[in-house]
Every structure is written in C-alpha cells, then in structure tokens.
Amino acid sequence: MTPSAPVLFFGHGNPMNAVTDNAYGRKWHALGRGMPRPKAILSISAHWYIEQTAVTTSAQPSTIHDFGGFPRELYEVQYAAPGDSALARRVQELLAPLTYVAPDDRWGFDHGTWSVLRHVFPDADVPVVQLSIDETKPPRFHYELARHLAPLRDQGVLVIGSGNVVHNLHTFAWGQHPVEPFDWALRFEAQVRDLILDGKHEALIDYESLGRDALLSVPTPDHFLPLVYVLALRRDDDAVTFPVEGVDGGSVSMLAVDIRATA
C-alpha cells in the first residue's frame, strides 16, 4: 500500500530567499530530496487572497513577480512547472459541497509558491495547481474546506501551504541583518508549535483569542491561513516535525511544518 503524501507548511519570508544560497533554501531542497516524487502539488499561498475560492486551470501557468524594489535577478526567475487540469477539476469536485470553486486560467504561480518550490523541486517537473484563499470567509470556513481535500493525500498529491506563522511587516527590520527577534514573535511561534504538537487545532483556528502576542504576530489573516489548511489535513497517526526554523527581520517566522504518515 502506497503511504499517503505528506502535507507541508512553509514560512516563505523575503522573496530573495528564492535566489539566495542560505539555510532556508538548503533545507527546503533537502525536504524535496527526502520525499517520494508527488504526482502533483496543490499550493495554498498567502499571496492569492481574493474575494472567492478559485483554482488555477492553465496548462502552463505564468510566474508572477508580485513584489517591487528587488534586484533584477529576482524578476528574471521563471518557474516553468506545468499545470494540471485534472487536479483542478478534482479540487472543484471535492470542495463543491461547501463552495463553488471558480476556474481561473489567468493566475499563475505567485512568489509564495515558486520562491519555495524552486528549491524543493528545482527541475519544475511536478505539476502545480494553486487554490486561492477567500478573504471574505473566517478561519473556520477554511479549516472545514481544507478537510474536504483529504482524499488528495491518498492520490499522491502533495498539499502545501505557504505563508508565515508570524508576519508583521510594520515591525520588520528591512536591511538590518542580523537582528534579534521580538519577544512577542518568539512567544507566539513557540505557542503555535506547542498547540500543533498537542493537536489543539481549535485554538489555532481561533488564533485571535490567543492574546496580544497573536495580534502582533498575525495583524492580517492572509499569511496565517495557509497553516490552517495544512493542519486540517493532519491525521491521527501522522508525525509532525519542524524542519526549518528562524525569524527574519525580527518579525517574520520562517517556521516550516512537516506532517506525514509514520509508516
């Protein structure tokens, strides 16, 4: 029996991680080398945060450079992985009981997806589909929606979420390296880790009730919600590890969460 595919959450951080030789990229690459090649990838990125649930249907999705003010080399990156229309249709079928999933042939791979995947699967030979995050819906909706994606794991599809456990750009120390993380960022990241290990997903769905550290760490939901999707796909017999750690600029967590079957 083929084991179910893992589920991964990546803290993607600064887009320059896509082209910089650093510990984050090397660990992302090691994750790719350490798992069986998936049939396809479904990515939930913080950077496709719109007023509906949509799925990419293009056969050759474009590489979206959704940022400004970075070196030219970053804008020259192309992640030429193919799309997967069959997976897009399957996602629509699985989520139909909860919501209509709009087909979208214009959106491609935003940097939440490609800045990580160009390290994890540098050959860009695994088909990739993106699922949007509906900004009009509460975290509970996203958790329940993601639970309907569970059959994909048994069909060889790697589901990834790309965001950040802590993401506060108002306090980010641009251009200052290294910089000590804020105490509230470290406390909240540690709290999230403990809640994940204890299987206390309810507390993470209702993260705003976790107090001041949570409100500072998650001023907007977009970067936290990909983690909610990943946690919804966790099974009782899965092992959980944190293969990537670190806090950039004092207030952006690079924590990765690896959820996979123990057998």
GIVEN-V114669 format. One record per residue. N is the residue number from 0. RES is the residue in three letters. D_LAST is the distance of its C-alpha to the last C-alpha in Angstrom with 2 decimals. Layout:
BEGIN
N_RES_D_LAST + N_RES_D_LAST
END
This chain:
BEGIN
0_MET_10.34 + 1_THR_9.86 + 2_PRO_7.09 + 3_SER_9.32 + 4_ALA_11.37 + 5_PRO_11.56 + 6_VAL_14.73 + 7_LEU_17.13 + 8_PHE_20.41 + 9_PHE_22.99 + 10_GLY_26.21 + 11_HIS_28.39 + 12_GLY_31.68 + 13_ASN_34.71 + 14_PRO_34.87 + 15_MET_36.00 + 16_ASN_32.45 + 17_ALA_32.20 + 18_VAL_34.74 + 19_THR_34.64 + 20_ASP_33.00 + 21_ASN_31.46 + 22_ALA_28.42 + 23_TYR_27.04 + 24_GLY_27.23 + 25_ARG_25.82 + 26_LYS_22.72 + 27_TRP_22.32 + 28_HIS_22.71 + 29_ALA_20.08 + 30_LEU_17.55 + 31_GLY_18.53 + 32_ARG_18.35 + 33_GLY_14.87 + 34_MET_13.21 + 35_PRO_13.57 + 36_ARG_16.95 + 37_PRO_16.92 + 38_LYS_19.29 + 39_ALA_21.19 + 40_ILE_21.34 + 41_LEU_22.71 + 42_SER_24.35 + 43_ILE_25.93 + 44_SER_28.48 + 45_ALA_30.91 + 46_HIS_33.66 + 47_TRP_33.78 + 48_TYR_35.07 + 49_ILE_37.58 + 50_GLU_39.20 + 51_GLN_36.96 + 52_THR_33.51 + 53_ALA_33.55 + 54_VAL_31.39 + 55_THR_32.36 + 56_THR_33.46 + 57_SER_35.12 + 58_ALA_34.24 + 59_GLN_34.97 + 60_PRO_34.52 + 61_SER_36.76 + 62_THR_35.88 + 63_ILE_37.38 + 64_HIS_38.93 + 65_ASP_39.16 + 66_PHE_40.73 + 67_GLY_44.00 + 68_GLY_45.61 + 69_PHE_43.19 + 70_PRO_44.02 + 71_ARG_44.65 + 72_GLU_41.72 + 73_LEU_39.32 + 74_TYR_41.17 + 75_GLU_40.97 + 76_VAL_37.18 + 77_GLN_36.05 + 78_TYR_32.43 + 79_ALA_32.95 + 80_ALA_29.64 + 81_PRO_30.41 + 82_GLY_30.00 + 83_ASP_28.36 + 84_SER_30.64 + 85_ALA_28.29 + 86_LEU_25.67 + 87_ALA_28.60 + 88_ARG_29.74 + 89_ARG_26.33 + 90_VAL_26.26 + 91_GLN_29.78 + 92_GLU_28.89 + 93_LEU_25.97 + 94_LEU_28.14 + 95_ALA_31.37 + 96_PRO_31.25 + 97_LEU_31.57 + 98_THR_33.53 + 99_TYR_35.15 + 100_VAL_33.41 + 101_ALA_36.14 + 102_PRO_35.73 + 103_ASP_36.77 + 104_ASP_37.77 + 105_ARG_39.40 + 106_TRP_36.70 + 107_GLY_34.64 + 108_PHE_32.24 + 109_ASP_33.46 + 110_HIS_32.81 + 111_GLY_30.01 + 112_THR_28.05 + 113_TRP_29.59 + 114_SER_30.17 + 115_VAL_26.44 + 116_LEU_25.33 + 117_ARG_27.98 + 118_HIS_26.05 + 119_VAL_22.47 + 120_PHE_23.55 + 121_PRO_27.07 + 122_ASP_27.87 + 123_ALA_27.80 + 124_ASP_26.54 + 125_VAL_23.90 + 126_PRO_25.67 + 127_VAL_25.93 + 128_VAL_27.17 + 129_GLN_28.29 + 130_LEU_28.52 + 131_SER_31.35 + 132_ILE_31.52 + 133_ASP_34.39 + 134_GLU_36.47 + 135_THR_38.36 + 136_LYS_35.44 + 137_PRO_34.17 + 138_PRO_30.68 + 139_ARG_29.93 + 140_PHE_30.61 + 141_HIS_28.17 + 142_TYR_25.35 + 143_GLU_26.06 + 144_LEU_26.51 + 145_ALA_23.16 + 146_ARG_21.42 + 147_HIS_22.89 + 148_LEU_20.99 + 149_ALA_17.58 + 150_PRO_17.67 + 151_LEU_17.82 + 152_ARG_14.16 + 153_ASP_13.51 + 154_GLN_16.45 + 155_GLY_15.24 + 156_VAL_17.40 + 157_LEU_16.78 + 158_VAL_18.60 + 159_ILE_20.31 + 160_GLY_22.86 + 161_SER_25.57 + 162_GLY_27.98 + 163_ASN_28.51 + 164_VAL_27.88 + 165_VAL_31.44 + 166_HIS_33.88 + 167_ASN_37.57 + 168_LEU_39.71 + 169_HIS_42.91 + 170_THR_42.16 + 171_PHE_40.51 + 172_ALA_42.39 + 173_TRP_43.01 + 174_GLY_43.92 + 175_GLN_43.58 + 176_HIS_41.05 + 177_PRO_39.73 + 178_VAL_40.19 + 179_GLU_38.91 + 180_PRO_36.65 + 181_PHE_38.35 + 182_ASP_37.63 + 183_TRP_36.78 + 184_ALA_34.20 + 185_LEU_32.44 + 186_ARG_32.64 + 187_PHE_31.26 + 188_GLU_28.36 + 189_ALA_27.50 + 190_GLN_27.93 + 191_VAL_25.59 + 192_ARG_22.85 + 193_ASP_23.37 + 194_LEU_23.39 + 195_ILE_20.13 + 196_LEU_18.41 + 197_ASP_20.19 + 198_GLY_19.19 + 199_LYS_22.92 + 200_HIS_22.99 + 201_GLU_26.39 + 202_ALA_28.03 + 203_LEU_26.80 + 204_ILE_27.99 + 205_ASP_31.30 + 206_TYR_31.28 + 207_GLU_35.07 + 208_SER_35.49 + 209_LEU_33.89 + 210_GLY_37.27 + 211_ARG_39.22 + 212_ASP_36.45 + 213_ALA_34.51 + 214_LEU_37.68 + 215_LEU_38.38 + 216_SER_34.86 + 217_VAL_34.53 + 218_PRO_38.12 + 219_THR_36.99 + 220_PRO_33.83 + 221_ASP_33.09 + 222_HIS_30.88 + 223_PHE_29.01 + 224_LEU_28.16 + 225_PRO_25.53 + 226_LEU_23.43 + 227_VAL_24.07 + 228_TYR_22.69 + 229_VAL_19.42 + 230_LEU_19.06 + 231_ALA_19.84 + 232_LEU_16.68 + 233_ARG_14.41 + 234_ARG_12.43 + 235_ASP_12.38 + 236_ASP_8.71 + 237_ASP_8.72 + 238_ALA_9.54 + 239_VAL_13.03 + 240_THR_14.92 + 241_PHE_18.43 + 242_PRO_18.69 + 243_VAL_22.33 + 244_GLU_25.11 + 245_GLY_28.87 + 246_VAL_31.78 + 247_ASP_34.26 + 248_GLY_37.92 + 249_GLY_37.55 + 250_SER_36.11 + 251_VAL_33.29 + 252_SER_29.77 + 253_MET_27.49 + 254_LEU_24.37 + 255_ALA_21.16 + 256_VAL_18.18 + 257_ASP_14.68 + 258_ILE_12.33 + 259_ARG_8.85 + 260_ALA_5.58 + 261_THR_3.82 + 262_ALA_0.00
END
